[in-house]
Amino acid sequence: MSGLVPSELDDGWIDAVSGRISATGNNIYREVLRQFADQTSWSGDAELNEQLVSTLRSLSSDHADAIAHCQSTATRELALEQALVAARAHFLTQVASADSTSDGSLSPKCVCMVGSDHGDGILGRMASGITEKRSAEWPLLPGFVHATAEKFIERIDESTAMALVSPIDGSGVGEPLSADWWQRCRQRCDQTGTLLVVDHSQLPPVGNGYLFAHELVGGVSADAVILSSGLVGDFPGGLLVASNKIHDQLRALGKSSSHASHDLVGRLVLKSLLTLQEANALAIDANEFAVTLAERIATRGCVRDMHTCGRTVILELDVESDAWTHRANQHRLHATIASEHSVLFQPPLLISDEDQEALIGRIDRVLADLEGGSDEDIASETESTGTDDAEEDNQAAWDDADEPESNESDDDPASDEDEDYEEETDDEEDALEADEKLEDEDELNGESDDEREIVGEAEPNETQQSQAAPQPTETEQTELEQVELDEFETNEETEKF
């Protein structure tokens, strides 16, 4: 898969969504570009559309009415535009042919799903169910109605010209629509005369014998399918696969001619489909990757659930997707965020055992790293500016070493004894130092204490007096006290006088 890594990624990266670039797992587009370089026109190849229709019919389980025409376009949004134009024309034709009891004032509308992504152009923003795509510069135009997957089918009525569906529900964590949902939606569209259009442009071929997700999961046919992912490389472009209903309206509007097609995109798609057909790739067990991945990460507690739709695997996590992205970048793994708490993988249908093992191993290591740190640590790392963790740890260790140790508790008697012992030791050391200093001075002057008193030198300081003066006897102490008492009485008489 290294050859399918986007150009902005260096060697050593693994692109977990490389199936969007090529469902075959190889760069098969170089030959197409070389052959197309000598073409004098970008459109006009009538044989190309016939080849696309024939190949799609052989790969898909749909009948001929469901795949009546193919229209290659420069962008996938242009394919959506043609589907919408044809659906509204079909609606107006039905209204015009109805009897007088019908309400001819009904305005055709398009019901879209909340959370869906249909492109960044004007039409794509109006159809997308992502509020961030619509702002003051991109107001919601009339004719588009959005509903969640639970309410979607209820919103389809006789005024609905087109029901636009993505196979994966983007309003939650990215769960694929169920078989029951597909069957009920198809039945409701048939009852109301609504055209069911499936935007398959972000979902590569699914496998298990099927090309389309709605066939694999629900066993239903669509009135139109928009293809792009995994079939055109890293180029813009799309393919509108139209049923007889859509084809009739495009032909009436003059939009189904070969000159309206984009031949380069058509040739890229045809090359991809032929490669899948030659390798019998659609017969591959699409669940093999998901089963192997589930076995490897079964003990990872940060994985809440796993959802699959062909080769597309969505991991629902207990941590935020931004934390996953941060860890994945450290392991050089590129994936897509499906929601706030889920990530999406789309490996190719054709992938070697070595590449699959490398991809699954790297996913497992990212999950192991996520479990190794707390939520706070992960959040702080997501907001970090790239400071090296080892340098931060070393700096913290030096800071701790510089800080003074905290005092022991006052209630600890052992601590008090240690402090008293240290104070007494310091006092004794100070006294010894003072004596030694005094003796050194005496030796320098060549005089003893007795000689200093006879000669009448300056009196020593208080510390020296307390250490050198002899203690008085009991008789001398009594005489001293008697003198102090006489002086006190004399002072009292003086104050009275």
C-alpha positions as CSV (number, residue, x, y, z in Angstrom):
1,M,0.0,0.0,0.0
2,S,3.0,2.3,0.2
3,G,2.4,3.3,-3.5
4,L,-1.1,4.5,-2.6
5,V,-0.1,6.8,0.2
6,P,-1.2,10.4,-0.5
7,S,1.6,12.6,-1.8
8,E,1.8,14.7,1.4
9,L,2.8,11.6,3.4
10,D,6.4,10.4,3.6
11,D,7.7,6.9,3.2
12,G,6.9,4.7,6.1
13,W,3.3,5.9,6.5
14,I,0.4,3.5,6.1
15,D,-2.8,4.9,4.5
16,A,-5.7,3.1,6.1
17,V,-8.1,4.6,3.6
18,S,-6.1,3.9,0.5
19,G,-9.1,1.9,-0.9
20,R,-10.6,5.3,-1.7
21,I,-7.8,5.9,-4.1
22,S,-7.7,2.5,-5.7
23,A,-10.0,-0.5,-5.0
24,T,-7.4,-2.7,-6.7
25,G,-4.6,-1.7,-4.4
26,N,-2.3,-0.8,-7.3
27,N,-1.6,2.3,-9.4
28,I,-3.4,1.3,-12.6
29,Y,-4.0,4.8,-13.8
30,R,-0.5,5.6,-15.3
31,E,-1.3,3.6,-18.4
32,V,-4.7,5.3,-18.8
33,L,-3.1,8.7,-18.6
34,R,-0.4,7.8,-21.1
35,Q,-3.0,6.5,-23.6
36,F,-5.3,9.5,-23.1
37,A,-2.5,12.1,-23.6
38,D,-2.8,11.8,-27.3
39,Q,-6.6,12.3,-27.4
40,T,-7.8,15.4,-29.2
41,S,-11.0,15.7,-27.3
42,W,-12.1,15.2,-23.7
43,S,-15.5,13.9,-24.7
44,G,-17.4,12.2,-27.6
45,D,-16.5,8.5,-27.2
46,A,-19.8,6.8,-27.6
47,E,-18.2,3.3,-27.3
48,L,-16.9,4.2,-23.8
49,N,-20.4,4.5,-22.3
50,E,-21.4,1.2,-23.8
51,Q,-18.3,-0.5,-22.3
52,L,-19.1,1.1,-18.9
53,V,-22.7,-0.2,-18.9
54,S,-21.7,-3.7,-20.0
55,T,-19.0,-4.0,-17.4
56,L,-21.2,-2.7,-14.6
57,R,-24.0,-5.1,-15.5
58,S,-21.6,-8.0,-15.3
59,L,-20.2,-6.9,-11.9
60,S,-23.5,-5.9,-10.4
61,S,-26.4,-8.1,-9.5
62,D,-28.8,-5.4,-10.8
63,H,-31.0,-6.1,-13.8
64,A,-30.6,-4.2,-17.1
65,D,-33.3,-1.6,-16.2
66,A,-31.3,-0.5,-13.1
67,I,-28.1,0.1,-15.2
68,A,-29.4,1.6,-18.5
69,H,-26.9,4.4,-18.9
70,C,-23.6,5.7,-17.5
71,Q,-22.6,9.4,-17.4
72,S,-19.0,10.3,-16.5
73,T,-18.5,13.8,-15.0
74,A,-15.6,16.0,-14.1
75,T,-16.6,16.0,-10.5
76,R,-18.9,13.8,-8.4
77,E,-21.1,16.9,-7.6
78,L,-21.9,17.2,-11.3
79,A,-23.2,13.7,-11.2
80,L,-25.4,14.7,-8.3
81,E,-26.6,17.7,-10.3
82,Q,-27.7,15.6,-13.2
83,A,-29.5,13.1,-11.0
84,L,-31.4,16.0,-9.3
85,V,-32.3,17.6,-12.6
86,A,-33.6,14.2,-13.9
87,A,-35.5,13.5,-10.7
88,R,-37.4,16.8,-10.8
89,A,-38.1,16.4,-14.5
90,H,-39.5,12.9,-13.7
91,F,-41.7,14.4,-10.9
92,L,-43.1,17.1,-13.2
93,T,-43.9,14.5,-15.8
94,Q,-45.8,12.5,-13.3
95,V,-47.8,15.5,-12.1
96,A,-48.6,16.5,-15.7
97,S,-49.9,13.0,-16.5
98,A,-51.9,12.6,-13.4
99,D,-55.7,13.1,-13.4
100,S,-57.5,16.3,-12.2
101,T,-57.8,15.1,-8.6
102,S,-54.0,15.4,-8.1
103,D,-52.6,18.5,-6.5
104,G,-50.7,20.1,-9.3
105,S,-49.3,22.9,-7.0
106,L,-46.9,20.5,-5.3
107,S,-43.3,21.7,-5.5
108,P,-40.7,18.9,-6.0
109,K,-38.4,18.5,-3.0
110,C,-35.3,16.5,-2.3
111,V,-35.1,14.6,1.0
112,C,-31.6,14.3,2.3
113,M,-30.1,12.7,5.4
114,V,-28.7,14.6,8.4
115,G,-24.9,14.1,8.7
116,S,-24.5,13.2,5.0
117,D,-21.7,14.8,2.9
118,H,-22.4,15.4,-0.8
119,G,-19.6,17.8,-1.7
120,D,-18.3,21.4,-1.1
121,G,-19.9,23.1,-4.1
122,I,-23.2,25.0,-4.0
123,L,-25.4,22.0,-4.7
124,G,-23.4,19.7,-2.5
125,R,-23.6,22.1,0.4
126,M,-27.4,22.4,0.0
127,A,-27.8,18.7,-0.1
128,S,-25.3,17.9,2.7
129,G,-26.8,17.3,6.1
130,I,-23.8,19.0,7.9
131,T,-24.7,22.4,9.3
132,E,-21.1,23.6,9.2
133,K,-21.3,23.5,5.4
134,R,-24.1,26.1,5.4
135,S,-23.5,29.6,6.7
136,A,-24.5,33.2,5.9
137,E,-22.6,32.8,2.7
138,W,-24.3,29.5,1.9
139,P,-27.9,29.8,2.9
140,L,-30.2,26.8,2.5
141,L,-32.1,27.0,-0.8
142,P,-35.8,25.9,-1.1
143,G,-36.4,22.3,-2.1
144,F,-34.1,20.5,0.3
145,V,-35.4,18.8,3.4
146,H,-33.1,17.0,5.9
147,A,-34.1,14.3,8.3
148,T,-32.4,11.7,10.5
149,A,-32.3,8.1,9.5
150,E,-35.2,7.3,11.9
151,K,-37.4,10.0,10.4
152,F,-36.1,9.9,6.8
153,I,-38.7,7.4,5.4
154,E,-41.6,9.3,7.1
155,R,-40.5,12.5,5.3
156,I,-40.9,10.9,1.8
157,D,-44.3,11.7,0.3
158,E,-46.0,12.5,-3.0
159,S,-44.2,15.9,-3.1
160,T,-40.7,14.2,-3.0
161,A,-38.9,14.0,-6.3
162,M,-35.7,12.4,-5.0
163,A,-34.6,10.6,-1.9
164,L,-30.8,11.1,-1.6
165,V,-29.2,8.5,0.6
166,S,-25.6,7.7,1.7
167,P,-25.0,4.0,2.8
168,I,-23.5,5.1,6.1
169,D,-25.4,7.2,8.6
170,G,-23.2,10.2,9.3
171,S,-25.5,11.6,12.0
172,G,-24.1,9.2,14.6
173,V,-20.8,7.3,14.9
174,G,-21.0,6.1,11.3
175,E,-23.2,3.0,11.4
176,P,-24.3,1.5,8.0
177,L,-28.0,1.5,7.2
178,S,-29.7,-1.8,8.0
179,A,-31.3,-4.2,5.6
180,D,-34.7,-3.5,7.0
181,W,-34.2,0.3,6.5
182,W,-33.2,-0.2,2.9
183,Q,-36.2,-2.4,2.2
184,R,-38.7,0.0,3.8
185,C,-37.2,3.0,2.0
186,R,-37.4,1.3,-1.3
187,Q,-41.0,0.4,-0.7
188,R,-41.9,3.9,0.4
189,C,-40.3,5.4,-2.8
190,D,-42.2,3.0,-5.0
191,Q,-45.5,4.0,-3.3
192,T,-44.9,7.8,-3.7
193,G,-43.2,7.7,-7.1
194,T,-40.0,9.0,-5.6
195,L,-36.6,8.2,-7.2
196,L,-34.1,6.6,-4.9
197,V,-30.6,8.0,-5.5
198,V,-27.6,6.5,-3.6
199,D,-24.5,8.6,-3.2
200,H,-21.9,5.9,-3.2
201,S,-19.1,8.4,-4.0
202,Q,-17.3,8.0,-0.6
203,L,-17.7,4.2,-0.4
204,P,-15.4,2.0,-2.6
205,P,-16.7,-1.3,-4.1
206,V,-17.9,-3.5,-1.2
207,G,-17.1,-7.0,-2.2
208,N,-18.8,-10.3,-1.2
209,G,-20.0,-10.5,-4.8
210,Y,-21.5,-7.0,-4.8
211,L,-20.4,-3.7,-6.2
212,F,-22.9,-1.5,-4.3
213,A,-23.6,-1.3,-0.6
214,H,-27.4,-1.2,-0.9
215,E,-27.3,-4.4,-2.8
216,L,-25.0,-6.1,-0.3
217,V,-26.9,-5.0,2.8
218,G,-30.5,-4.5,1.7
219,G,-30.8,-6.5,-1.5
220,V,-32.5,-3.5,-3.2
221,S,-31.9,-1.6,-6.4
222,A,-31.5,2.2,-6.8
223,D,-32.8,4.5,-9.5
224,A,-29.4,6.1,-9.7
225,V,-26.0,5.6,-8.1
226,I,-23.1,8.1,-7.9
227,L,-19.7,6.4,-8.0
228,S,-16.2,7.9,-7.4
229,S,-14.3,6.4,-4.5
230,G,-11.7,3.8,-5.4
231,L,-12.4,4.1,-9.1
232,V,-10.7,7.3,-10.3
233,G,-7.5,7.3,-8.3
234,D,-6.7,10.6,-6.6
235,F,-8.4,12.6,-9.4
236,P,-11.7,14.5,-9.1
237,G,-14.6,13.0,-11.1
238,G,-17.7,10.9,-10.7
239,L,-19.9,8.4,-12.6
240,L,-23.7,8.6,-12.6
241,V,-25.2,5.1,-13.1
242,A,-28.7,5.7,-14.2
243,S,-31.8,3.5,-14.4
244,N,-34.3,3.7,-17.3
245,K,-36.3,6.4,-15.4
246,I,-33.3,8.7,-15.1
247,H,-32.0,7.9,-18.5
248,D,-35.3,8.8,-20.2
249,Q,-35.3,12.2,-18.5
250,L,-31.6,12.9,-19.4
251,R,-32.2,11.9,-22.9
252,A,-35.3,14.2,-23.1
253,L,-33.2,17.1,-21.7
254,G,-30.4,16.4,-24.2
255,K,-27.9,15.5,-21.4
256,S,-27.3,11.9,-22.1
257,S,-25.2,12.2,-25.2
258,S,-21.6,11.1,-25.3
259,H,-20.5,14.7,-25.7
260,A,-21.8,15.4,-22.2
261,S,-19.5,12.8,-20.7
262,H,-15.9,13.3,-19.4
263,D,-13.9,10.7,-21.2
264,L,-10.8,10.8,-19.0
265,V,-12.9,10.0,-15.9
266,G,-14.8,7.4,-17.8
267,R,-11.6,5.6,-18.9
268,L,-10.2,5.7,-15.3
269,V,-13.4,4.1,-14.0
270,L,-13.5,1.5,-16.8
271,K,-9.9,0.5,-16.1
272,S,-10.7,0.0,-12.4
273,L,-13.8,-2.0,-13.2
274,L,-11.9,-4.3,-15.7
275,T,-9.1,-4.9,-13.2
276,L,-11.7,-5.9,-10.5
277,Q,-13.3,-8.2,-13.0
278,E,-10.1,-9.8,-14.1
279,A,-9.0,-10.4,-10.5
280,N,-12.5,-11.5,-9.5
281,A,-12.0,-9.1,-6.6
282,L,-15.7,-8.6,-5.8
283,A,-15.8,-12.3,-4.9
284,I,-13.3,-11.7,-2.1
285,D,-14.6,-12.0,1.5
286,A,-15.1,-8.4,2.4
287,N,-15.4,-9.2,6.1
288,E,-12.0,-10.9,6.3
289,F,-10.2,-7.6,7.2
290,A,-12.8,-6.7,9.8
291,V,-12.7,-10.2,11.4
292,T,-8.9,-10.3,11.6
293,L,-8.9,-6.8,13.1
294,A,-11.5,-7.7,15.6
295,E,-9.5,-10.7,16.8
296,R,-6.4,-8.6,17.2
297,I,-8.0,-5.8,19.2
298,A,-10.4,-7.9,21.2
299,T,-8.7,-7.1,24.5
300,R,-8.6,-3.3,23.9
301,G,-10.9,-1.6,26.4
302,C,-10.9,1.7,24.5
303,V,-12.9,0.1,21.6
304,R,-16.6,0.4,22.3
305,D,-17.9,-1.2,19.1
306,M,-17.1,-2.0,15.5
307,H,-19.3,-1.4,12.4
308,T,-18.7,-2.8,8.9
309,C,-20.0,-2.2,5.4
310,G,-17.9,-4.3,3.0
311,R,-14.3,-3.2,3.3
312,T,-15.3,-0.1,5.3
313,V,-14.7,-0.5,9.0
314,I,-15.7,2.0,11.7
315,L,-14.2,1.8,15.2
316,E,-16.3,3.4,17.9
317,L,-14.0,4.5,20.7
318,D,-14.3,5.6,24.3
319,V,-11.8,8.4,23.6
320,E,-12.2,11.4,21.3
321,S,-11.2,11.0,17.7
322,D,-8.7,13.9,18.0
323,A,-6.8,11.8,20.6
324,W,-6.7,8.9,18.1
325,T,-5.4,11.1,15.4
326,H,-2.6,12.4,17.6
327,R,-1.5,8.9,18.5
328,A,-1.9,7.6,14.9
329,N,0.3,10.4,13.6
330,Q,3.0,9.3,16.0
331,H,2.8,5.8,14.5
332,R,2.6,7.2,10.9
333,L,-0.9,5.9,10.3
334,H,-3.4,7.9,8.3
335,A,-7.1,7.3,8.8
336,T,-10.3,9.3,8.6
337,I,-12.4,10.7,11.5
338,A,-16.0,9.4,11.1
339,S,-17.4,11.2,14.1
340,E,-16.3,12.7,17.5
341,H,-15.7,9.2,18.9
342,S,-15.1,7.0,15.8
343,V,-12.6,6.5,13.1
344,L,-12.9,4.9,9.6
345,F,-10.7,2.5,7.6
346,Q,-11.1,1.6,4.0
347,P,-8.3,-0.8,2.7
348,P,-8.4,-2.0,-0.9
349,L,-10.2,-5.1,-1.9
350,L,-7.0,-6.5,-3.3
351,I,-4.4,-6.3,-0.5
352,S,-1.5,-8.7,0.3
353,D,-1.3,-10.6,3.6
354,E,1.8,-8.6,4.5
355,D,0.2,-5.3,3.9
356,Q,-2.9,-6.3,5.9
357,E,-0.8,-7.5,8.8
358,A,1.2,-4.3,8.8
359,L,-2.0,-2.2,8.8
360,I,-3.7,-4.2,11.6
361,G,-0.6,-4.2,13.7
362,R,-0.2,-0.5,13.5
363,I,-3.9,0.0,14.4
364,D,-3.4,-2.2,17.4
365,R,-0.3,-0.3,18.6
366,V,-2.2,3.0,18.4
367,L,-5.0,1.6,20.5
368,A,-2.4,0.2,23.0
369,D,-0.9,3.7,23.3
370,L,-4.4,5.2,23.9
371,E,-4.9,2.8,26.8
372,G,-1.5,3.6,28.2
373,G,-2.4,7.2,29.2
374,S,-5.4,8.8,31.0
375,D,-7.9,11.0,29.3
376,E,-6.3,14.1,30.7
377,D,-2.9,13.0,29.4
378,I,-4.3,12.3,25.9
379,A,-6.1,15.7,25.8
380,S,-3.0,17.6,26.9
381,E,-0.9,15.8,24.2
382,T,-3.5,16.7,21.5
383,E,-3.1,20.4,22.4
384,S,0.7,20.2,22.8
385,T,3.0,22.2,20.5
386,G,5.4,19.4,19.9
387,T,7.7,19.7,23.0
388,D,9.7,16.6,23.5
389,D,8.3,14.4,26.4
390,A,11.8,13.2,27.5
391,E,13.1,16.8,27.9
392,E,10.0,17.7,30.0
393,D,10.5,14.7,32.3
394,N,14.2,15.6,32.8
395,Q,13.4,19.2,33.5
396,A,10.8,18.1,36.1
397,A,13.3,15.9,37.8
398,W,15.8,18.8,38.1
399,D,13.1,21.1,39.5
400,D,12.2,18.5,42.1
401,A,15.8,18.1,43.1
402,D,16.1,21.9,43.7
403,E,13.0,22.2,45.9
404,P,13.6,21.9,49.7
405,E,12.2,18.9,51.5
406,S,9.0,19.4,53.3
407,N,9.0,19.5,57.1
408,E,8.0,16.4,59.0
409,S,4.8,16.4,60.9
410,D,4.9,18.2,64.4
411,D,3.2,15.2,65.9
412,D,6.1,12.9,65.1
413,P,8.2,12.5,68.4
414,A,11.1,11.0,66.5
415,S,11.3,14.1,64.3
416,D,11.3,16.4,67.4
417,E,14.2,14.4,69.0
418,D,16.2,14.6,65.8
419,E,15.7,18.4,65.7
420,D,16.7,18.8,69.4
421,Y,19.8,16.7,68.9
422,E,20.8,18.7,65.9
423,E,20.4,22.0,67.8
424,E,22.4,20.8,70.8
425,T,25.1,19.6,68.5
426,D,25.3,22.9,66.7
427,D,25.5,24.8,70.1
428,E,28.4,22.6,71.3
429,E,30.2,23.0,68.1
430,D,29.8,26.8,68.3
431,A,31.1,26.9,71.9
432,L,34.2,24.7,71.0
433,E,34.9,27.0,68.0
434,A,34.7,30.1,70.3
435,D,37.1,28.5,72.9
436,E,39.6,27.5,70.2
437,K,39.5,31.0,68.8
438,L,40.1,32.5,72.2
439,E,43.0,30.2,72.9
440,D,44.6,30.9,69.6
441,E,44.4,34.7,70.3
442,D,46.0,34.2,73.7
443,E,48.8,32.2,72.3
444,L,49.5,34.9,69.7
445,N,49.6,37.6,72.4
446,G,51.7,35.4,74.8
447,E,49.4,36.2,77.8
448,S,47.3,34.0,80.1
449,D,43.9,34.9,81.6
450,D,45.5,35.7,85.0
451,E,48.0,38.0,83.5
452,R,45.3,39.8,81.5
453,E,43.4,40.6,84.8
454,I,46.6,42.0,86.5
455,V,47.6,44.2,83.7
456,G,44.1,45.5,83.4
457,E,43.3,44.8,79.7
458,A,39.8,45.3,78.3
459,E,37.2,42.9,79.8
460,P,36.2,40.0,77.6
461,N,32.7,39.8,76.1
462,E,29.7,38.3,77.8
463,T,30.2,34.9,76.4
464,Q,33.7,34.8,77.6
465,Q,32.7,36.2,81.0
466,S,30.1,33.5,81.5
467,Q,32.6,30.8,80.6
468,A,35.7,32.2,82.5
469,A,34.2,33.8,85.8
470,P,34.3,31.5,88.9
471,Q,31.0,30.6,90.6
472,P,30.5,32.4,94.1
473,T,30.3,30.3,97.3
474,E,27.2,30.1,99.5
475,T,28.6,32.7,102.0
476,E,29.5,35.2,99.3
477,Q,26.0,34.7,97.7
478,T,24.3,35.5,101.1
479,E,26.4,38.7,101.6
480,L,25.5,39.8,98.0
481,E,21.8,39.3,98.7
482,Q,22.0,41.3,101.9
483,V,23.7,44.2,100.2
484,E,21.0,44.2,97.5
485,L,18.3,44.2,100.2
486,D,19.9,47.2,102.0
487,E,20.1,49.2,98.7
488,F,16.4,48.4,98.0
489,E,15.3,49.7,101.5
490,T,17.4,52.8,101.1
491,N,15.7,53.5,97.8
492,E,12.2,53.1,99.3
493,E,13.0,55.6,102.1
494,T,14.3,58.1,99.5
495,E,11.1,57.9,97.5
496,K,9.0,58.5,100.6
497,F,11.0,61.5,101.6
